Amino acid sequence: MASFSHLRNAVSCATISLVLASCSIGGLMTSFSFDTSDKDTQVVTRSEAEKAKPAVASAPAPQTSPEDLARDDPPPQSIEQLIAETETSAGLPIDGYLGFNATEDKSDVASIADTEARLAEEQTAAAAAKDPGIDPINTASLLPHVAPGAGAGQGSVAEPKQKRIPGLMPLAERQCRSELNAMGVTFTDVEAIAKGSQCGIAYPVRLQKLPGNIAISPDVTVNCETALTFAQWVQNDVAPAVRVRYLTGLKSIETMGGYSCRRVNNGTNSRTMSEHSKGNAIDIGGFTLNSGKTIDVSPKGFFAFREKGLLKSVRASGCEYFNTVLGPGYPKHNDHFHFDLKQRSSGRTYCN
């Protein structure tokens, strides 16, 4: 029994040893691996393959002729085809895109065209009825005028020197009269003056009173430009010069002529027509003050300081308004001042 027990123990120990040995061998097997791949095969990466590949020159692209391009490319589409491609599933016709109504009746179209044509004709007729054939901006006037003809005592020639349209007045003439009215000048429009081929005024005015209630004695007939220039000169220079020297106002101005169909210096040794023949000049013989003192235009004595000073001032200031100023010392002008608006090609003024 004791031997049997020893044998059993020995078998148990052997079994245990065998188990332990199996475990050790399994562990060793798991710790080592065997390479069974072919040792001659090499692993090459993608980048290395690309580097090893020999450089090969790229072949030139085949040339394409313009005829091949034209043959290959589709022809350009028209605007109608492009619009047709965008039609909705409902099948909107191209007329809808172009603003036409396919259901519109032809008779309606003809009626609309007739209406538009009739309206255009009516507008043309209305415009023609309003146009008198003369530009109303440049020639129309609301001032009444009589037919052209000779003024009283100026002859009976019917043709004026300047053409005048009955009932109409140029823009420059209307503007001139508007300025006279704004200044407070008293004047009257008179009939056109015509005498021969060298004398006349198409739109004359009779000057009667200047600003500040300064009378013109006697009144004179001149063209409107001369009247306006004369009124501005008296208001701005002559009347203030009188107040400075005499401490009183100017009552009246004595005139010695306006329009007159004659030659320079009344025709003495001259064939040149005077500016008076066009109403473009005015002569002054003297001044009357509110105090009653009268100062005539004539050579003064040595002690007439204030009178000489006033006449000298009047003469000098007149050269700033008129193109010609003549007075005592100039032939035929010892008793008056002559002022005119003669236009010279040189543009110069003449003051003597």
Secondary structure, DSSP 8 states (H G I E B T S, - for coil): -HHHHHHHHHHHHHHHHHHHHHHHHHHHHHH-----S-TT-----HHHHHHHS------------HHHHHHHS-----HHHHHHHT--TT---HHHHTT--TT--HHHHHHHHHHHHHHHHHHHHHHHHH--SS-HHHH--SS--------TTS----S-SS---TT---HHHHHHHHHHHHHT-EEEE---EEETTTEEESSEEEEEEETTTEEEEEEEEEEHHHHHHHHHHIIIIIHHHHHHHHSS-EEEEEEEES----BGGGGTT--SB-GGGGT-EEEEEEEEETTS-EEESS---TT-HHHHHHHHHHHHHHTTT-SEEE-TTSTT-TT-EEEE----TT---EE-
